Amino acid sequence: MSQSKATLITPVLIASCVVLMFGFAIRASFGVFQIPIAEEFGWARSEFSLAIAIQNLAWGLGQPFFGAIAERFGDRRAIILGALAYAGGLVLTAFATTPFAMQNLEVMVGFGIAGTGFGVILAVVGRATAPEHRSMALGIATAAGSAGQVFGAPAAEILLGYFPWQGVFLIFAAVILASLFALPFLRATPMASKAELEESLGTVLKRAFRDPSYTLIFLGFFSCGYQLAFITAHFPAMVTEMCGAPAPNGMLAALGITTTSALGAIAIAVIGLANIVGTITAGWLGARYTRKYLLAGIYTLRTLASVLFIVMPITPASVLLFSLVMGGLWLATVPLTSGLVAHLYGLRYMGTLYGFIFLSHQIGGFLGVWLGGKMYDITGDYTLVWWIGIGVGAFSAIVHLPVRESRPMAAAAA
């Protein structure tokens, strides 16, 4: 193995982090637009929630599609196509004036996120990284998405103070196109084995779909999408309406948090900041311990944190504490899940295989966002949908335990 292959920090990893950072900064900010858009048009909360839910579903449906494009025509072409769809969707959404138009245009945004998100980028990182560094590299790349989340929601909140929400969407479209300047560095030497390179996509997919462990991983990723998408889309609005106002003086005021809307945006940033540490730690642990037990532990801790948050009085302090804890667990599942897929089924078709697993994540994301808005319109708060998230989190903790971490035998050798 050459020295370059044995290095953890490479131009491929750095460029991958740049693309993920900008893409996720924009995606994580959509919850900040809930109230401004609803107030401008007089829409029910469920209308914009459905648009974000459709975005999440389109993201999931597009993930295996873009993974296959990357493996057939090249990673960079898939990323360019994704960035164009992302930017185009944002521009067109800025001119939407009806719920139906916005909901349909979010399909385009969702496909754009798929082309510039984890499914394609993590496969690039996985193929470009030596086995001893792969788990850690996947953790670092995932953390880059969290770094985008740190400044995405607060940046949207600040920009909304100077521009209408339509103008902010146009700015974000320019930002996602600017991330394409990182593409020249996304040239990876495939590290798949000779046997993996000789197998067809159909053969590998058939083996994975017949493997009960693949099904369990698919089912387990559902709650991750439900919880993350619900919190990203609704937590700023939930905090704005359910939390007591920050004290006019004190530490929060010193940090510039003087309103509940500012607290909601900062909460998303705190989640992203804590997740930088959480995902890198998960990547480090994934190289040393059994991934399925780490995943079960993460879902268990998420469940406990969510229970404690909703049964206790919601205050500025509890919001920030919950954001810190949930942030440490936020995307920690991604390097472990993607690493598990690469370990079980190889690197050649990692993008497509992880794309199908990620579809479960986004089906959960669709339901989390849509139910959040629907239940809010029916009940006037988010309590019921929060408890549903607790239930599916407990389910994911259990369903990972039977996963077998030994690679299934190739059909040719069976």
Sequence and secondary structure as in RCSB ss.txt:
>XXXX:A:sequence
MSQSKATLITPVLIASCVVLMFGFAIRASFGVFQIPIAEEFGWARSEFSLAIAIQNLAWGLGQPFFGAIAERFGD
RRAIILGALAYAGGLVLTAFATTPFAMQNLEVMVGFGIAGTGFGVILAVVGRATAPEHRSMALGIATAAGSAGQV
FGAPAAEILLGYFPWQGVFLIFAAVILASLFALPFLRATPMASKAELEESLGTVLKRAFRDPSYTLIFLGFFSCG
YQLAFITAHFPAMVTEMCGAPAPNGMLAALGITTTSALGAIAIAVIGLANIVGTITAGWLGARYTRKYLLAGIYT
LRTLASVLFIVMPITPASVLLFSLVMGGLWLATVPLTSGLVAHLYGLRYMGTLYGFIFLSHQIGGFLGVWLGGKM
YDITGDYTLVWWIGIGVGAFSAIVHLPVRESRPMAAAAA
>XXXX:A:secstr
  TTTT SS HHHHHHHHHHHHHHHHHTTGGGGHHHHHHHHT  HHHHHHHHHHHHHHHHHHHHHHHHHHHHH H
HHHHHHHHHHHHHHHHHHTT  SHHHHHHHHHHHHHHHHHHSHHHHHHHHHHHS HHHHHHHHHHHHHHHHHHHH
HHHHHHHHHHTTS HHHHHHHHHHHHHHGGGGGGG        HHHHHS HHHHHHHHHH HHHHHHHHHHHHHH
HHHHHHHHHHHHHHHHHS    SSSHHHHTT  SHHHHHHHHHHHHHHHHHHHHHHHHHHHTTS HHHHHHHHHH
HHHHHHHHHHHS   HHHHHHHHHHHHHHSSTHHHHHHHHHHHHH STTHHHHHHHHHHHHHHHHHHHHHHHHHH
HHHHSSSHHHHHHHHHHHHHHHHHTTT   S    GGG 
